[in-house]
Amino acid sequence: MKLVVILSRVPFPVEKGDKLRAYHQLRCLSENHELHLICLNDTPLHPDAVFELKKYCKTVNIFDLNPFGLFFNLVWAFITGRPIQIGYFHRFGVKKQIEELIEELEPDHLYCQLSRTAEYGCDIPISKTIDYQDVFSIGLKRRLNELPFWKRIFFRIEYERMAQYEETIYHLFDHHTIISKADRDLLPFYEKDAVVLIPNGVDFNFFVPDKEAAKRYDLVFTGNMAYPPNIMAVEYLVKKILPLVWEKRPSTNLLIAGTTPHSRVRILSESRILVTGWLKDIRPAYTASRIFIAPMQIGTGLQNKLLEAMAMQLPCITSILANESLQAKADIDVLVADTPLIYAQHIIFLLNNEEKAAKLAKNGYHFVKSNYDWEAATAILSHLIEE
């Protein structure tokens, strides 16, 4: 089949979750379909992006979002009752160009990733699929209590509009996908059971354990460090959990590795905490560490960082919230916690029991190997598209 894929970002480099999902889906879909990629773009383009994406796509079409039209589109979103983030990614001129391009390509199917791209595909008169990925509205709702009053008003309005928008676009697409059952259960409409589960995966040829690597850090956290759930997670780790660990084990150190660290993250750096910023290759952060920890407090969707760490055979500790999407067996594949004390106890236990830590790491590896494979997951998507 000839597929047009619309993305809200250029999926290279793959330093963010939506880019990672898009990149590997393109890679796998290209084996059986002719792909034509359309990307929105609001950042400087990586010099290798088009070359890398043309390995899988017959054409790569990038539409820059002119910042001069941003104010008008935000006003348009506000007046029409759409979420602000939909307005941020929408440009009337770009929509017209995309519609003309799709008419010229005459594809068999249209695949839109994230609700941000729905405005560009909803009027195209062909079979089409929307990938919710996770539930944006719930992500907004979970941030409400952590915000100052003036921001809370804005986020509540945005949450309510996003929930309505997620329901609206359901009726504009033929097929619908999402990463996990936990997220599907949170969708704000009755037809949610018709949304198909397409999990993420791990590139096991890339994320390979290195048993010989020197362990320089006790704990590691990875991710996009400008993303609010990640910012909150490392603040919780440093301010609530580590002081309890340091009471028993003062030398315990932490590596925070990931792109564009927010000022709230950079300020956490001290003698026992290293904040790296962007790493071209994230694997050395895993191999240099004894334990991966992801104490996620808010957010939705599957934590790719957990899949990567498990694939690298690190023992992992995470929150009950994050494990709802992961669906690992607590105390067998992963350790879970819901209070700083329990997190601290898990950390100390693993650091003091290498044999138990190795067993947990091995179980976690077999869990992701059995459940999170890009080829198997994308085969479900391919079958759905072909219906």
N, C-alpha and C positions, 0 to 999 in steps of 0.2 A: 504493500500500500504506500501511497504518497502521503506523508504526514507533514503538517505545519505545526511547529511547536512554538508557543509564545511564552517568553520568560520575562520577569520583571528586572532581572540582572543578567549580565554576561557571566556564564558559569565557568570562568577561569580567571585567576586561580581559584581553587575550591576551598576558600578559607571560611566560608559560612555555610550553614546547614542547607539552605535552599539551593545554593550552588552545587553542593556535593550531591544532593538528590538528583538535580537536573543533569549534571555531568554524567553520572553513571547510568541514568535512564537513557540518555542519548547514546551512550556507548553500547548499551545492550540492545536498544531498539534498532540501531543501525544495522544489525546483523540480518534483519528480516524486512526492513522498511526503508524507503527513500525519505530522508529527513530534510526539511527546509526550516532553518532556525531563524526566529525573529526575537531579538532581545531589546528591551529598553535599557538605557544606560544613563546614569547621572554621575559617573566618576571617570577619572582618566583611564583609558583603555590599556590593559596590559599588552606590551608589544607582541607577545606570542599567542594572544587569545584567539585570533581568527585562525591562525595556523593550526593550533591544537584542536579547535572545534571542527575544522574542515576534515579532520580525520574521520569524523562520524556523520557530518552533515554535507549534503550536496551544495547548499548555499547557506551562508551566514549573513544575516541582515541585521545591522545594529542601528537603532534609532536613538539618537541623543535627545535627552529631555532638556530643552532649553529652559534655563532658570528664569528667564524673563517672563515666561508664561505661567510661572508657578502661582503667583498671587491670584491671577484671574481664575485658575483652575481650583484653587482652594476656596475662593468665593463661590464658584459654581457648585462645588461639593456641599458647602454649607447651605446654600439656597435650596438645592435639590434634595437635601436630607441624606446625602451620601456620607460615608466616613471620610475624614480628612485624608487618611492615607490613600484612599482611592483617588481623591483629587490630586494628591501629590504625584501619582504615577500617570495621571491622565493628561493627554494633550490632544485637542481636536484635530490639529494638523497631522499629527502622527497617526491618529486613528484612521484618517482618510487615506494616508499613504499605505498603511497596513492592509486596509480593505482592498485597495487597488492591487497590491502585491498578491494577496491571496486569490483574488479573482483571476489574475494572470497565471498563477501557479496551478490552479484547478486541482487542489488536493482532495484526497478521499476522506480525510479526517483532520480535525483541529484539536490540539491538546494544549490547554492553558494551565500553567502552573501558578497557583496562588490566586486568591480573590482579586489581587491587585491588577491582574491582566484580564479579568472578566469583561470589562468595558470594551476591550479591543476585539473580543471574539463573540460576544453574545448576539450580535446582529448578522453574523455570517451564516448563510442558509445551507450549511452542511452538517453532517454528524460531528458532534464535538464533546469533549471531556474536560471537566474542571477538576484539578487536583487541589483540594483544600489544604493538604499537607498537615496542618493542625488547626485548632480552633482559635483564630485571632481574637474573637470577642471575649473568650474566657481568659486569654492571656491579659487582656486589658482589665478585666474585672478583678483578677487576682492582684493587680498592682494597686488597686484603689486605696487600700488601708495603709499602704506604705508611703503615700504621697501627701504633700502639704495640701491644705484645704483648697487653695485656689487652683491647683492642678487637678485635684480630685473632681471638681465640677466639670472640667473639660473632659477628663478621661471617662467619667460616667456617661456623658453625652456620646462620646466616641464609642464606648462599649455598646450602648443601646443601638446606635446606628449600625455598628458592625454586625451585631446579632441579626438585625433586620436584613442587612445586605446579604449575609450568608444564606439566609432563607430565600431571598429574592432570586439570587443567581442559581440556586438549586433548580428552579423551574425553567431556566434559560439554557440548560445544558442537558445532553442526552445521558451522559455517564458522569459519575462522581467518585472521586477517590480520596483517601485519607491514610495517614501512616499507621495508626493504631486503633484498636477497639476502645481503649480508654478515651481517646480523643473523639472517636465517632459518637460515643455515648454522651458527649458534652455538646454536640451540635444542637443549635437552638431551633430545631423544627422536627415535626413528627415523622417525616419520611427518612430519618437518619439511617434506618436499617438497610436501605437500598444503596447506601454509600459503600463502595468496595474497599477493603483493606489492602493497601499496597505498602508493605513495610520497607524500611531502608535496608541497607546491607553493609558489608565490610569488604574491602578489597584485600583478601587474604594473601595475595601475591605481593602486596605492598606492606601491609602491617604484619611483619614477621617477627616473632620473639627473638631477642638476642640475649641468650643466657650468659654470655661472657662479658657483657657491658658492666662497667663499674657503676655502683649505686652511690650517687653523690647527694641524692635528696630522699628524704623519708616519704614526703607526700608530693603529689603533683595534681594540679588542676589545669585543664586546657579549655580553649574555646575563644569565641569572639568576645574580647574583653571590653567592647563598647555596648554589648547587649545587656539590657537591664537585669534579666534573670541571672546572668553570669556575674555581673557586678555585685548583686545582692548576695549571691552564693559565696563569693570569696570574702566579702565583708563579714558575713555570718561565720565563716570558717576562721578568719583571723581574730575577730573580736569576741566571739562566743565560745568556739571550740578549742582553739589552740592554747588559750590561757589555762584551761583545765589539763591539757596534755602536758604543758610545760611545768606544771606543778609536780608531775611524776617523772617527766623526761625532758629536762630543760634544753637539751641539744637538738630536739626535733626541728627539722627545717622543712620548708615548703617552696616548691617551684610553681609559679603562675605563668603559664605560657599561652600566648594567643595574640591575635592581631589587634591593633588599635586600642591599647589599654586606656580606659577612661581615667581622668584625674583621680577619681575615687579609688581606682585600683592602684595607680602609680604611687599614691601616698602610703600604701600599705607596706612598701618596700622597707626592709631593715636588715640587720645582720643575718637573721635566720629566714628571711623571705626574699626570694629573687623574682622580680617581675621582668620578663624578657621582652615583651612586645612581639612583633611579627617574626615568625621563624619560617624560612623557606621549606624546611622539612621538620614536621612535628615529631617524627619518630624518636629522635634522640631525647626528647623531653620524657617520653615514656620509658625508654630503656635505662635512663639514668636514675629512675625513681623506684622506690619499693612499693608504694601504695598509691592507687588512684582514688581520689575522693571528689564527689560531686554532690555537695549538700544543697541541692536545688530547693528553693523556697517558693518560687512562683514560676510561671511559664507553662507552656503546653508542648506537646510533641515528644518525639523520641530523642533522647540525648545521644547524638552520634559519638560524642566523646567517650561514653561508656562502652559502646561497641568497639571502638578503636582500642581502648585500654584493655578490654577483655581479649581481643584478638592478639594483643601484645603480651598476653598472659601476666597481667598485673592483677593482684587482688584488689577488688573494688568495693568502696563504701559509698552509698548514695541514700537519698531520701525516699520515703514512702511514695511521695508524689512522683518522682522520676521513675520509680520502679513500676508504677501503674501502667506506664506505656511500655517499658522494657519487658515486663512479665517474667523476670528471672525468679528462681526459687530463693527466697530469703534464707540466709544462713547456710545455703548450699552453693549457689552460684554467685551470690553477692551478699554483702552485709547491708542492712538498712537501718536507719535511725530516724527519730523524730524530735530528739532533744540534744542540746550540746553535750550533756553528760554521756548519753549513749554513744554519740559519735566519738567522743574522747576515749571511752572504754574500748570501742572497736579498734581505734588507731593503736592504742597501747597494746592490746591483745595481739594484733597482727605483727607489730614491731618486735614483740617479745617471743613470738612463736613462729619461727620461719617455716616449720613443717606444715602447720595449719594454714599459713598464708599461701604456701605453694599449692596446697590442696584446693583452696578456694580459687586460686588463679587458674588451675587446671580445669576445674568444674566450669568456671566462667567462660573459658576458651571453648570448651565443648558445647556450651549453651549457645554462644553466638554462631559457632560453626554450623550448628544444626538448624538455627532459626533465622539467621540474617545473612542471606546470600543475594547479591544484586541480580544475578542472572535469573534465579527462581522468582524473585519478587517482580522483576520487570516482565517476565513471561506472563504473569497474571494481567499486567497492564496491556501487553500486546494482544492477548486474547480478548480483553474487554473492548479494545479499539476495533478489532476485527468483527465484532458482533454486528 
